[in-house]
Amino acid sequence: MGTFAYRRTPYGLSCIPEKFQKLMEETLRGVPGTVVFLDDICCTGANEKEHISNLRAVLERLRNMGLTIKLSKCEFMKNEVKYLGFIIDKDGLRPDPTKLEAISSAPRPEDVSQLKSFLGMLNYYGKFIPNLSSLLHPLHNLLRKEASWKWDSLCDKAFLEAKQALLSERVLAHYEEGRAVVLSVDSSAYGLGGVLAHRYEDGSERPVSCVSRTLSPAERNYSQLDKEALAIFYGITKHHQYLFGRRFILRTDHQPLSYIFGAKGGIPQTAASRLQRWAARLAAYDFTVEFVRSADNGPADALSRLPLPQQGRVKDVVNYINLIEESLPISFHDIAKETKKDVLLSKIYGYVLFGWPSNTTCEEEKPYFARKHEITIDLGCLIYKYRIVIPGTLHKKILEEIHEGHLGINKMKNLSRNYVYWSTLDRDIEDICKMCSACRAVRDAPPRAPLHPWEFPLNPWQRVHADFGECGGKKYLIIVDAHSKWIEAIMMRSTDSRSTIATFRSVFASQGLPSQLVTDNGPPFFSLEFKEFCEKNCIQHVTSAPYRPQGNGAAENAVKTIKKCLKRALHEGEDVATALSKFLLQYRNCPHATTGVAPAVALMGRRQRSRLDALRPDVAAAVQRAQRRQQQHAPGSPRPALRPGDTVLARDYSARGGKWTEGKLVEQTGPVSYKVDVGREVQWRRHSDQLIPVNRNRYSLTRANANVVANDSVEVDKDADVTFEDASEGEGDTAAADHNSPVGGSNSKQVTSPPPHQLLPSDMSARALRALNRAQRVNKNNN
């Protein structure tokens, strides 16, 4: 059969009224002089023409929305209408008498439920009853949780008076946008009240709205000053829609509040936090405060209290002094009497009465002269803002009362600024707190001094910091270099002075002695043995202030760092010593956050090699391997060592010379470079490849055996043109002689081979004989 949809709203849906109200408000939004509540529409205008125009606009809106009206239920062009239980006419707003019959004929309540029903009906017309909250105070007491049901004469009186007040002829004026508005407020011991009224050209006033409420149990404990301020706050916020964005007059019978919330003085800094919060909220409204006597504030006063005899009210608000008399250790009569006796305050009293001078030269009068616009007289006492000016003879008693409880300087100043004043009040409070032994015994530490860092040392290991740390039941001596941030952490089996000195001696043996050692005042560092150890090693021992570890902050930070490492190792079940060693290696190679340089680089000038370095290519090792490969594959044979003074054959590159020229080595200018003296004061610079040793020939005959038979001979090829280098590697008699004598010394003897005719060729090979023949031919050509 498909999906069904309602064509009419069914009964029982709780959300329908609010949806319908929203629909009607959106339909008639913007039509002047028109209000709507569900299906009740009220339309009006300032004159007949405007009224007809507004009515046509309403009907047009309803037609556009497809809404219809029932003509039999409509009334047009009426002088007054009944709307939502009220009668509205040109004079204003008043209750509908037909609606009040249920209230006037209501029986006396028998229980709390019936009382709540009666109060609900009555509160609907509460705006017509100025003293409603105070009038119903006995009935409200029956609604408390802890109160038992007891209907007494006060309840019966309040019940009947509430009915009579509602049945009386009371008319509220219509609110007019451009007319002056006056808000009168007042408070009593248990209620707040406010009346919003229009002020007309003839000076008369008509109420527009009346509000009141009872005080909560906490609010009843407020001071009278706070209660009156709460009445102002309540009256303004309750009439927010009438007062916001326009100027109005705020009327109160509490004179101190006329200064506190007034435009001239403003909220004082010494006021209670509650007053400051209210004043901050009320700063959004534009109003002027008007002070009136309690007798002239009748409507608001009636809202906040029962119609009892007036003497009770007079006692409460006669003067501001009466409100704070109970808060002082002395009465205002004593203050007034001593004020007249005081030389300074008596002059100030006269200035307030008869006028202030244009200026003053007395230093004692200047504090009061600067506040002359805020000093008044009340019952013979000088009042500065809302604080009583205390004469000098009563200062001590007032200070003792303020100091009662030992609140401290700041709280005592805040407390005193709510009650009393004299020019040296703050200084006297500070003096009494400083002289109090109880306050001195529990006073807080002074503010922290400005940070004074240690001077950064210019050289590594110039100043070191040390401290003990404990983790996992083991103790560690932790040393940190202030320059490089290098950390040493050594596990200690004992922390006595001898073990500590031995550990320091071991560390200093590898790193050197520091110029300065900074520690705390622990027993190992404070011992006589440790003092002698530092003095003998020329170490300046500096200790931080007792019970202030921040003085040795570098060591404390190092201890914290090492402890984190040890705790991680214990958490993972790793060997503590191994984990500590790994951590120190990585820490010393990592750039430090303060210096930006790794501790190892700052201390030793290099990084410590770690396994990460194996990831980088080793340039030096690669070059050495390449050089070894070149040596292995390069041609050539080993060369004998050449020394200054050796006779050599040097390659001759001159145009007229031969291929080789005999000379003597003068000096070695490089690994394989030499200077050769070839005579005639001429020196050549030659490479070892360009030199042939003559006397230290590879096949030198100096090793000839003297026991060889002289007639043994070997045939030598005289035409051989080959020269060989010495292959004896320094062996034989000649080598021994060369090594045992200093080269180039003045007393040295040059050992030379014997002449060729003395050589015995029995041990010579064919190649050696050819070399000998070659040498003889060279000498013959030179000669």
Salt bridges, closest charged atoms under 4 A:
GLU60 OE1 - ARG63 NH2 2.52
GLU80 OE1 - ARG94 NH2 3.25
ASP89 OD2 - ARG94 NH1 2.57
ASP156 OD1 - ARG108 NH2 2.66
GLU176 OE1 - ARG179 NE 3.13
ASP186 OD1 - ARG313 NH2 2.75
GLU201 OE1 - ARG179 NH1 3.09
GLU205 OE2 - ARG199 NH2 3.16
GLU205 OE2 - ARG251 NH2 2.73
GLU219 OE1 - ARG213 NH1 3.11
ASP226 OD2 - ARG274 NH1 2.65
GLU228 OE2 - ARG313 NH2 3.83
ASP253 OD2 - ARG313 NH2 2.64
ASP286 OD1 - ARG247 NH1 2.53
GLU290 OE2 - ARG251 NE 3.42
ASP301 OD1 - ARG305 NE 3.02
ASP301 OD1 - ARG313 NE 3.14
GLU363 OE2 - LYS366 NZ 3.08
GLU365 OE2 - LYS347 NZ 2.56
GLU374 OE2 - LYS385 NZ 3.84
ASP426 OD2 - ARG417 NH2 3.12
GLU430 OE2 - LYS413 NZ 2.76
GLU488 OE1 - ARG588 NH2 3.40
GLU529 OE2 - ARG498 NE 3.59
GLU574 OE2 - LYS582 NZ 3.84
GLU667 OE2 - LYS675 NZ 3.76
ASP689 OD1 - ARG639 NH2 3.49
ASP689 OD2 - HIS687 ND1 3.59
ASP721 OD1 - ARG774 NE 2.64
GLU725 OE2 - ARG639 NH1 1.62
ASP738 OD2 - ARG696 NH1 2.22
